[in-house]
Amino acid sequence: MRKLGIVIAVPQEAEAILADGRFAWEASGPGLYSSSSFPVKLVISGVGKVFASWALSRLLHAWEPEGGCDLVCILGTSGALGDQAVASLWLVGEFVEQDMDASALGFPRGMTPFSGMEGPVLRSMGSETRSLALSACATACLAVVEARLISGDSFIADGRRARELGELFSGSLCDMESAAVAKLCCLRAGLECFALRSVSDNADHQAQVSWTEAVKLSALDLDSFLAAFVPLLR
């Protein structure tokens, strides 16, 4: 069975998953949990790219005594860059780090200079993993759409800026963690990464209110997905 690591930014997004007795979670460090039922570990990262990167490092280190981890799943809420419906679910296999801007050096925005990247889009999900994720959504009766997501260390709450970023990167969603995790996974051979995101707001002036209300519902959907996805990894 494959070994799965889960990254979730804040406790509210993980509440239903951690309360799900099917996983029999045991705390193994601050914000770090291991399932007694499945080869799954979960880390609460905190907000932003630096904390997400550090959390991934902790997660991979926790897997080392058991032979390592080969799949990372990022779960949580996301802002919409257009008119995507609040509470809609999106499967993400493409990521862009929107606040990496070295265009003055001649690099496309989103592309890290001298990193070996061939372009700004980060991809680390294989076709089999994609099929399993879509199958899990179907099993859990969750409607899901595929999308590209952009990340940066800013909470977007301006509709005009959201639309501009969506057009610039051909993205549908935004968050503050996923691209950092995907970027590090791309650098590690044999480590796949994808995200399942629930839209909590439309990245506008009502974003803060929308997130507070929507996160409770999204937590239930994320738990339903994970409960259906993990058995498929055998």
Backbone as CSV, one residue per row, in Angstrom:
resi,resn,N_x,N_y,N_z,CA_x,CA_y,CA_z,C_x,C_y,C_z
1,MET,0.843,-1.197,0.000,0.000,0.000,0.000,0.876,1.244,0.000
2,ARG,0.477,2.237,-0.756,1.243,3.474,-0.795,1.144,4.205,0.543
3,LYS,2.124,5.059,0.792,2.175,5.796,2.061,1.847,7.254,1.781
4,LEU,0.835,7.744,2.483,0.248,9.045,2.196,0.553,10.044,3.303
5,GLY,1.001,11.218,2.896,1.168,12.333,3.809,0.164,13.419,3.464
6,ILE,-0.466,13.988,4.460,-1.497,15.000,4.249,-1.042,16.310,4.885
7,VAL,-1.179,17.388,4.136,-0.862,18.727,4.629,-2.146,19.542,4.658
8,ILE,-2.465,20.097,5.821,-3.643,20.944,6.001,-3.194,22.196,6.739
9,ALA,-3.641,23.360,6.294,-3.089,24.604,6.828,-3.522,24.891,8.259
10,VAL,-4.807,24.806,8.542,-5.296,25.243,9.860,-6.202,24.176,10.475
11,PRO,-6.310,24.143,11.795,-7.091,23.092,12.469,-8.544,23.035,12.036
12,GLN,-9.155,24.174,11.727,-10.572,24.161,11.328,-10.792,23.304,10.096
13,GLU,-9.842,23.311,9.173,-9.978,22.531,7.942,-9.814,21.033,8.204
14,ALA,-9.141,20.681,9.281,-8.870,19.278,9.595,-9.815,18.711,10.644
15,GLU,-10.738,19.523,11.123,-11.546,19.125,12.283,-12.307,17.825,12.065
16,ALA,-12.999,17.697,10.947,-13.788,16.489,10.708,-12.899,15.264,10.499
17,ILE,-11.779,15.447,9.822,-10.865,14.336,9.580,-10.293,13.808,10.892
18,LEU,-9.839,14.710,11.746,-9.236,14.278,13.010,-10.267,13.695,13.974
19,ALA,-11.542,14.021,13.773,-12.601,13.468,14.623,-13.140,12.138,14.089
20,ASP,-12.673,11.727,12.912,-13.169,10.513,12.268,-12.491,9.288,12.883
21,GLY,-13.263,8.490,13.611,-12.716,7.328,14.304,-12.174,6.251,13.397
22,ARG,-12.532,6.278,12.117,-12.033,5.253,11.191,-10.521,5.328,11.025
23,PHE,-9.955,6.494,11.250,-8.513,6.662,11.071,-7.727,6.379,12.349
24,ALA,-8.379,6.440,13.498,-7.717,6.185,14.781,-6.419,6.994,14.898
25,TRP,-6.543,8.304,14.850,-5.374,9.176,14.874,-4.686,9.166,16.230
26,GLU,-3.376,9.237,16.188,-2.564,9.396,17.389,-1.618,10.567,17.184
27,ALA,-1.570,11.473,18.146,-0.656,12.610,18.043,0.773,12.117,18.178
28,SER,1.646,12.582,17.286,3.051,12.164,17.329,3.989,13.358,17.365
29,GLY,3.448,14.533,17.633,4.233,15.759,17.710,3.294,16.934,17.567
30,PRO,3.767,18.148,17.774,2.896,19.322,17.628,2.296,19.418,16.228
31,GLY,0.984,19.288,16.145,0.311,19.367,14.862,0.550,18.197,13.943
32,LEU,1.113,17.112,14.439,1.462,15.947,13.622,0.710,14.725,14.140
33,TYR,0.060,14.000,13.223,-0.779,12.873,13.604,-0.492,11.673,12.704
34,SER,-0.597,10.474,13.293,-0.427,9.235,12.542,-1.679,8.387,12.708
35,SER,-2.128,7.787,11.613,-3.277,6.910,11.669,-2.844,5.512,12.099
36,SER,-3.610,4.935,13.031,-3.347,3.560,13.453,-4.027,2.551,12.540
37,SER,-4.894,3.034,11.657,-5.649,2.154,10.777,-5.076,2.052,9.370
38,PHE,-4.416,3.124,8.923,-3.912,3.185,7.552,-2.509,3.800,7.553
39,PRO,-1.729,3.562,6.476,-0.425,4.212,6.358,-0.587,5.671,5.933
40,VAL,-1.089,6.482,6.859,-1.378,7.888,6.606,-0.877,8.723,7.774
41,LYS,-0.193,9.810,7.464,0.208,10.787,8.473,-0.286,12.161,8.029
42,LEU,-0.596,13.002,9.000,-1.187,14.311,8.721,-0.464,15.373,9.526
43,VAL,-0.234,16.520,8.903,0.400,17.629,9.599,-0.422,18.895,9.391
44,ILE,-0.603,19.659,10.469,-1.199,20.990,10.389,-0.050,21.965,10.186
45,SER,-0.034,22.616,9.044,1.154,23.375,8.655,1.207,24.781,9.218
46,GLY,0.056,25.433,9.352,0.052,26.869,9.550,-0.078,27.553,8.202
47,VAL,-0.256,28.862,8.225,-0.575,29.617,7.015,0.688,30.129,6.325
48,GLY,0.740,30.002,5.014,1.822,30.581,4.228,2.832,29.563,3.742
49,LYS,3.641,29.991,2.776,4.558,29.087,2.084,5.688,28.581,2.968
50,VAL,6.205,29.428,3.848,7.319,28.989,4.700,6.863,27.913,5.670
51,PHE,5.742,28.156,6.346,5.236,27.155,7.278,4.848,25.874,6.549
52,ALA,4.296,25.993,5.339,3.929,24.805,4.570,5.164,23.985,4.206
53,SER,6.242,24.664,3.832,7.488,23.974,3.486,8.072,23.266,4.704
54,TRP,8.056,23.960,5.829,8.567,23.358,7.064,7.720,22.153,7.466
55,ALA,6.402,22.274,7.315,5.510,21.172,7.676,5.751,19.951,6.797
56,LEU,5.978,20.178,5.505,6.272,19.050,4.623,7.553,18.360,5.055
57,SER,8.553,19.133,5.435,9.806,18.548,5.917,9.561,17.676,7.151
58,ARG,8.752,18.167,8.076,8.418,17.387,9.278,7.683,16.108,8.908
59,LEU,6.767,16.223,7.954,5.973,15.066,7.536,6.859,13.988,6.913
60,LEU,7.746,14.393,6.005,8.627,13.426,5.360,9.594,12.799,6.362
61,HIS,10.067,13.602,7.313,10.954,13.070,8.354,10.224,12.021,9.194
62,ALA,8.950,12.261,9.486,8.182,11.308,10.287,8.011,9.975,9.567
63,TRP,8.043,9.994,8.231,7.880,8.771,7.458,9.185,7.995,7.301
64,GLU,10.315,8.609,7.530,11.596,7.965,7.243,11.783,6.616,7.931
65,PRO,11.435,6.456,9.223,11.621,5.133,9.845,10.785,4.029,9.207
66,GLU,9.760,4.409,8.459,8.870,3.436,7.828,9.105,3.337,6.321
67,GLY,10.250,3.803,5.884,10.615,3.646,4.481,10.248,4.795,3.584
68,GLY,9.757,5.883,4.153,9.464,7.063,3.349,8.028,7.135,2.875
69,CYS,7.695,8.275,2.323,6.355,8.574,1.835,6.436,8.772,0.319
70,ASP,5.425,8.308,-0.425,5.481,8.466,-1.886,4.348,9.311,-2.450
71,LEU,3.452,9.813,-1.583,2.330,10.616,-2.065,1.952,11.653,-1.017
72,VAL,1.809,12.888,-1.447,1.389,13.986,-0.580,0.088,14.558,-1.115
73,CYS,-0.854,14.754,-0.223,-2.144,15.337,-0.564,-2.354,16.587,0.288
74,ILE,-2.663,17.694,-0.358,-2.935,18.944,0.330,-4.449,19.125,0.364
75,LEU,-5.000,19.252,1.548,-6.444,19.400,1.702,-6.763,20.730,2.370
76,GLY,-7.887,21.339,1.988,-8.282,22.572,2.651,-9.155,23.439,1.775
77,THR,-9.271,24.689,2.188,-10.105,25.644,1.470,-9.261,26.478,0.517
78,SER,-9.955,27.163,-0.379,-9.283,27.959,-1.394,-10.174,29.117,-1.801
79,GLY,-9.554,30.212,-2.211,-10.298,31.295,-2.811,-10.491,31.029,-4.289
80,ALA,-11.578,31.548,-4.845,-11.841,31.426,-6.276,-11.373,32.686,-6.981
81,LEU,-10.781,32.528,-8.148,-10.300,33.670,-8.916,-11.333,34.182,-9.915
82,GLY,-12.484,33.529,-9.933,-13.563,33.946,-10.816,-14.888,33.760,-10.110
83,ASP,-15.843,33.174,-10.827,-17.169,32.988,-10.255,-17.421,31.544,-9.821
84,GLN,-16.349,30.827,-9.513,-16.502,29.449,-9.042,-17.346,29.442,-7.758
85,ALA,-18.245,28.497,-7.662,-19.218,28.495,-6.573,-18.572,28.166,-5.234
86,VAL,-18.989,28.882,-4.201,-18.567,28.556,-2.847,-19.046,27.150,-2.508
87,ALA,-18.165,26.365,-1.878,-18.396,24.965,-1.481,-18.149,23.982,-2.611
88,SER,-17.835,24.460,-3.827,-17.485,23.533,-4.900,-16.104,22.940,-4.634
89,LEU,-15.899,21.706,-5.104,-14.648,20.977,-4.876,-13.828,20.930,-6.154
90,TRP,-12.504,21.049,-5.993,-11.595,21.119,-7.133,-10.386,20.227,-6.894
91,LEU,-10.113,19.386,-7.882,-8.925,18.541,-7.853,-7.807,19.277,-8.583
92,VAL,-6.678,19.430,-7.918,-5.588,20.251,-8.447,-4.343,19.401,-8.680
93,GLY,-3.858,19.441,-9.916,-2.601,18.783,-10.253,-1.573,19.731,-10.824
94,GLU,-1.959,21.014,-10.962,-1.055,22.035,-11.485,-1.060,23.244,-10.557
95,PHE,0.145,23.747,-10.268,0.311,24.818,-9.292,1.266,25.870,-9.851
96,VAL,1.058,27.125,-9.439,1.966,28.213,-9.799,2.219,29.060,-8.560
97,GLU,3.479,29.392,-8.337,3.868,30.273,-7.233,3.799,31.715,-7.746
98,GLN,2.637,32.356,-7.537,2.376,33.614,-8.220,3.225,34.782,-7.725
99,ASP,3.747,34.719,-6.511,4.557,35.839,-6.020,6.059,35.623,-6.198
100,MET,6.433,34.582,-6.961,7.830,34.447,-7.398,7.974,35.260,-8.680
101,ASP,8.627,36.400,-8.588,8.700,37.305,-9.731,10.135,37.733,-9.980
102,ALA,10.781,37.057,-10.928,12.133,37.417,-11.350,12.114,37.862,-12.805
103,SER,11.013,38.514,-13.199,10.873,38.943,-14.587,11.935,39.959,-14.979
104,ALA,12.457,40.720,-14.005,13.517,41.683,-14.313,14.790,40.991,-14.782
105,LEU,14.918,39.688,-14.452,16.067,38.904,-14.903,15.762,38.123,-16.178
106,GLY,14.566,38.310,-16.696,14.203,37.634,-17.935,13.475,36.320,-17.754
107,PHE,13.075,35.996,-16.523,12.355,34.752,-16.261,10.855,35.014,-16.218
108,PRO,10.042,34.088,-16.698,8.594,34.254,-16.597,8.172,34.344,-15.129
109,ARG,7.201,35.168,-14.857,6.695,35.267,-13.495,6.176,33.908,-13.037
110,GLY,6.533,33.529,-11.831,6.171,32.222,-11.297,7.281,31.197,-11.413
111,MET,8.308,31.491,-12.193,9.422,30.563,-12.401,10.606,30.985,-11.544
112,THR,11.157,30.041,-10.790,12.293,30.316,-9.920,13.586,30.295,-10.720
113,PRO,14.369,31.370,-10.677,15.614,31.400,-11.453,16.593,30.311,-11.034
114,PHE,17.299,29.753,-12.017,18.410,28.825,-11.787,17.993,27.600,-10.966
115,SER,16.724,27.209,-11.090,16.209,26.084,-10.306,16.069,24.816,-11.129
116,GLY,16.223,24.932,-12.439,15.979,23.786,-13.305,14.545,23.714,-13.792
117,MET,13.687,24.615,-13.310,12.304,24.645,-13.786,12.275,25.039,-15.257
118,GLU,11.403,24.400,-16.020,11.263,24.710,-17.437,10.179,25.750,-17.690
119,GLY,9.412,26.067,-16.682,8.336,27.049,-16.784,7.725,27.265,-15.433
120,PRO,6.722,28.109,-15.324,6.155,28.440,-14.019,5.218,27.386,-13.432
121,VAL,4.710,26.472,-14.248,3.708,25.519,-13.771,4.388,24.295,-13.154
122,LEU,3.962,23.969,-11.942,4.479,22.815,-11.199,3.498,21.657,-11.332
123,ARG,4.001,20.495,-11.741,3.148,19.313,-11.906,3.819,18.128,-11.225
124,SER,3.070,17.444,-10.349,3.651,16.298,-9.660,2.606,15.233,-9.352
125,MET,1.562,15.142,-10.166,0.539,14.117,-9.965,0.512,13.188,-11.166
126,GLY,0.687,11.895,-10.913,0.652,10.915,-11.984,-0.762,10.588,-12.408
127,SER,-0.892,9.968,-13.567,-2.215,9.661,-14.113,-2.973,8.653,-13.251
128,GLU,-2.270,7.697,-12.652,-2.945,6.715,-11.803,-3.497,7.376,-10.546
129,THR,-2.699,8.248,-9.940,-3.166,8.958,-8.747,-4.370,9.827,-9.080
130,ARG,-4.319,10.497,-10.223,-5.460,11.313,-10.647,-6.715,10.460,-10.761
131,SER,-6.593,9.298,-11.375,-7.751,8.416,-11.545,-8.303,7.959,-10.198
132,LEU,-7.410,7.645,-9.261,-7.855,7.214,-7.933,-8.565,8.336,-7.195
133,ALA,-8.040,9.551,-7.317,-8.668,10.692,-6.655,-10.064,10.951,-7.220
134,LEU,-10.209,10.878,-8.544,-11.518,11.072,-9.156,-12.476,9.953,-8.758
135,SER,-11.963,8.737,-8.664,-12.784,7.605,-8.251,-13.264,7.771,-6.811
136,ALA,-12.372,8.267,-5.940,-12.751,8.489,-4.542,-13.851,9.535,-4.436
137,CYS,-13.752,10.577,-5.234,-14.800,11.602,-5.224,-16.137,11.010,-5.659
138,ALA,-16.100,10.162,-6.680,-17.332,9.530,-7.147,-17.916,8.617,-6.069
139,THR,-17.053,7.846,-5.414,-17.513,6.953,-4.350,-18.164,7.728,-3.217
140,ALA,-17.588,8.886,-2.897,-18.106,9.717,-1.811,-19.239,10.636,-2.259
141,CYS,-19.663,10.499,-3.528,-20.738,11.326,-4.091,-20.394,12.809,-4.023
142,LEU,-19.133,13.123,-4.338,-18.668,14.500,-4.337,-18.401,14.939,-5.772
143,ALA,-19.098,15.959,-6.224,-18.831,16.511,-7.543,-17.525,17.278,-7.495
144,VAL,-16.649,17.042,-8.475,-15.327,17.664,-8.460,-14.961,18.126,-9.864
145,VAL,-14.239,19.241,-9.931,-13.751,19.796,-11.192,-12.241,19.925,-11.079
146,GLU,-11.523,19.730,-12.183,-10.072,19.879,-12.160,-9.674,21.319,-12.446
147,ALA,-8.571,21.749,-11.827,-8.202,23.158,-11.932,-6.712,23.351,-11.724
148,ARG,-6.242,24.544,-12.108,-4.895,25.009,-11.762,-5.027,26.006,-10.612
149,LEU,-4.112,25.924,-9.674,-4.164,26.755,-8.477,-2.903,27.600,-8.368
150,ILE,-3.057,28.839,-7.937,-1.901,29.704,-7.702,-1.768,29.984,-6.212
151,SER,-0.534,30.094,-5.749,-0.256,30.345,-4.331,0.644,31.550,-4.164
152,GLY,0.473,32.221,-3.043,1.351,33.326,-2.689,1.097,33.737,-1.261
153,ASP,2.035,34.444,-0.688,1.909,34.849,0.714,1.093,36.134,0.856
154,SER,-0.125,36.086,0.331,-1.069,37.187,0.528,-2.476,36.627,0.433
155,PHE,-3.356,37.112,1.300,-4.760,36.703,1.281,-5.483,37.636,0.312
156,ILE,-5.893,37.104,-0.822,-6.470,37.935,-1.873,-7.919,38.260,-1.531
157,ALA,-8.198,39.536,-1.397,-9.542,39.986,-1.037,-9.979,41.139,-1.928
158,ASP,-9.537,41.118,-3.169,-9.879,42.144,-4.131,-10.259,41.468,-5.442
159,GLY,-11.503,41.636,-5.858,-11.996,40.935,-7.028,-11.223,41.236,-8.297
160,ARG,-10.816,42.486,-8.473,-10.076,42.849,-9.685,-8.725,42.145,-9.726
161,ARG,-8.029,42.147,-8.592,-6.727,41.475,-8.553,-6.900,39.977,-8.793
162,ALA,-7.942,39.402,-8.214,-8.188,37.974,-8.404,-8.363,37.643,-9.878
163,ARG,-9.148,38.435,-10.575,-9.379,38.184,-12.004,-8.088,38.340,-12.810
164,GLU,-7.291,39.338,-12.468,-6.038,39.563,-13.186,-5.084,38.386,-13.005
165,LEU,-4.977,37.887,-11.770,-4.096,36.753,-11.519,-4.613,35.489,-12.217
166,GLY,-5.917,35.310,-12.216,-6.491,34.161,-12.894,-6.185,34.169,-14.376
167,GLU,-6.281,35.334,-14.993,-5.981,35.456,-16.420,-4.496,35.291,-16.699
168,LEU,-3.659,35.854,-15.832,-2.215,35.797,-16.043,-1.688,34.367,-16.014
169,PHE,-2.195,33.564,-15.078,-1.667,32.209,-14.889,-2.636,31.115,-15.343
170,SER,-3.741,31.504,-15.966,-4.768,30.533,-16.368,-5.196,29.677,-15.181
171,GLY,-5.358,30.333,-14.033,-5.713,29.643,-12.802,-7.149,29.891,-12.398
172,SER,-7.690,28.968,-11.615,-9.063,29.081,-11.121,-9.133,29.359,-9.634
173,LEU,-8.086,28.962,-8.895,-8.108,29.021,-7.440,-6.853,29.686,-6.901
174,CYS,-6.927,30.139,-5.636,-5.744,30.687,-4.982,-5.715,30.240,-3.532
175,ASP,-4.508,30.019,-3.034,-4.308,29.772,-1.614,-2.921,30.263,-1.232
176,MET,-2.462,29.915,-0.032,-1.194,30.446,0.461,-0.169,29.361,0.763
177,GLU,-0.462,28.099,0.406,0.440,27.006,0.778,0.771,26.019,-0.338
178,SER,-0.189,25.703,-1.205,-0.084,24.513,-2.046,1.105,24.513,-2.993
179,ALA,1.396,25.658,-3.638,2.491,25.678,-4.609,3.832,25.398,-3.941
180,ALA,3.995,25.857,-2.698,5.254,25.594,-1.994,5.440,24.101,-1.759
181,VAL,4.375,23.430,-1.339,4.448,21.984,-1.112,4.706,21.259,-2.425
182,ALA,3.965,21.630,-3.472,4.138,20.986,-4.774,5.546,21.195,-5.315
183,LYS,6.083,22.383,-5.106,7.429,22.705,-5.604,8.474,21.784,-4.990
184,LEU,8.387,21.573,-3.692,9.345,20.695,-3.023,9.145,19.241,-3.433
185,CYS,7.903,18.841,-3.636,7.647,17.472,-4.089,8.223,17.232,-5.484
186,CYS,8.157,18.250,-6.342,8.725,18.124,-7.688,10.234,17.907,-7.650
187,LEU,10.877,18.408,-6.606,12.327,18.286,-6.486,12.751,16.938,-5.918
188,ARG,11.823,16.153,-5.418,12.141,14.883,-4.763,11.649,13.738,-5.642
189,ALA,12.539,12.947,-6.130,12.187,11.853,-7.032,11.248,10.868,-6.340
190,GLY,10.222,10.457,-7.061,9.315,9.442,-6.547,8.255,9.960,-5.599
191,LEU,8.105,11.274,-5.489,7.125,11.838,-4.565,6.076,12.618,-5.366
192,GLU,4.862,12.097,-5.396,3.771,12.763,-6.093,3.041,13.715,-5.151
193,CYS,2.327,14.664,-5.747,1.603,15.651,-4.962,0.364,16.106,-5.724
194,PHE,-0.743,16.239,-5.007,-1.943,16.843,-5.568,-2.709,17.507,-4.438
195,ALA,-3.725,18.277,-4.795,-4.537,18.951,-3.792,-6.013,18.732,-4.079
196,LEU,-6.808,18.716,-3.039,-8.251,18.804,-3.157,-8.674,20.025,-2.359
197,ARG,-9.269,20.976,-3.043,-9.613,22.256,-2.428,-11.112,22.530,-2.542
198,SER,-11.669,23.046,-1.459,-13.059,23.479,-1.429,-13.092,25.004,-1.466
199,VAL,-13.850,25.566,-2.385,-13.908,27.026,-2.503,-14.658,27.602,-1.311
200,SER,-13.999,28.506,-0.603,-14.590,29.127,0.580,-15.025,30.561,0.333
201,ASP,-14.476,31.188,-0.716,-14.788,32.585,-0.982,-14.399,32.913,-2.413
202,ASN,-14.802,34.082,-2.847,-14.496,34.515,-4.215,-13.411,35.578,-4.255
203,ALA,-12.480,35.507,-3.285,-11.318,36.393,-3.248,-11.725,37.855,-3.427
204,ASP,-12.774,38.240,-2.699,-13.256,39.614,-2.793,-13.380,40.202,-1.393
205,HIS,-14.103,41.289,-1.251,-14.169,41.984,0.027,-14.979,41.222,1.080
206,GLN,-15.685,40.176,0.663,-16.427,39.347,1.611,-15.673,38.068,1.957
207,ALA,-14.418,37.984,1.559,-13.667,36.731,1.684,-13.536,36.261,3.121
208,GLN,-13.272,37.168,4.044,-13.077,36.764,5.431,-14.338,36.152,6.018
209,VAL,-15.479,36.780,5.758,-16.754,36.268,6.255,-17.074,34.930,5.607
210,SER,-16.909,34.842,4.300,-17.224,33.615,3.579,-16.395,32.446,4.085
211,TRP,-15.097,32.677,4.315,-14.227,31.590,4.775,-14.701,31.043,6.106
212,THR,-15.028,31.891,7.031,-15.448,31.460,8.359,-16.665,30.560,8.287
213,GLU,-17.594,30.889,7.407,-18.816,30.100,7.294,-18.599,28.812,6.505
214,ALA,-17.811,28.894,5.438,-17.674,27.765,4.518,-16.751,26.670,5.036
215,VAL,-15.794,27.007,5.882,-14.802,26.023,6.306,-15.439,24.862,7.063
216,LYS,-16.531,25.121,7.763,-17.189,24.050,8.518,-17.759,22.987,7.583
217,LEU,-18.376,23.436,6.491,-18.931,22.493,5.522,-17.839,21.783,4.728
218,SER,-16.804,22.524,4.366,-15.731,21.926,3.570,-15.024,20.828,4.348
219,ALA,-14.904,20.987,5.661,-14.222,19.974,6.474,-14.905,18.619,6.355
220,LEU,-16.224,18.610,6.252,-16.964,17.353,6.111,-16.698,16.713,4.752
221,ASP,-16.668,17.521,3.701,-16.387,16.991,2.364,-14.976,16.426,2.279
222,LEU,-14.018,17.107,2.886,-12.631,16.634,2.847,-12.493,15.296,3.567
223,ASP,-13.214,15.139,4.670,-13.192,13.867,5.394,-13.811,12.763,4.545
224,SER,-14.934,13.048,3.890,-15.578,12.045,3.031,-14.643,11.602,1.909
225,PHE,-13.942,12.569,1.310,-12.986,12.224,0.253,-11.881,11.327,0.786
226,LEU,-11.281,11.717,1.891,-10.136,10.957,2.409,-10.546,9.538,2.793
227,ALA,-11.711,9.377,3.397,-12.177,8.047,3.779,-12.381,7.156,2.567
228,ALA,-12.747,7.749,1.428,-12.913,6.969,0.201,-11.603,6.752,-0.539
229,PHE,-10.680,7.696,-0.400,-9.419,7.645,-1.160,-8.414,6.666,-0.574
230,VAL,-8.273,6.647,0.728,-7.210,5.857,1.358,-7.339,4.361,1.039
231,PRO,-8.517,3.748,1.094,-8.597,2.315,0.759,-8.182,1.991,-0.680
232,LEU,-8.261,2.966,-1.576,-7.880,2.738,-2.969,-6.381,2.657,-3.171
233,LEU,-5.604,3.025,-2.171,-4.145,3.066,-2.298,-3.490,1.708,-2.061
234,ARG,-4.281,0.681,-1.805,-3.719,-0.645,-1.549,-3.060,-1.191,-2.820
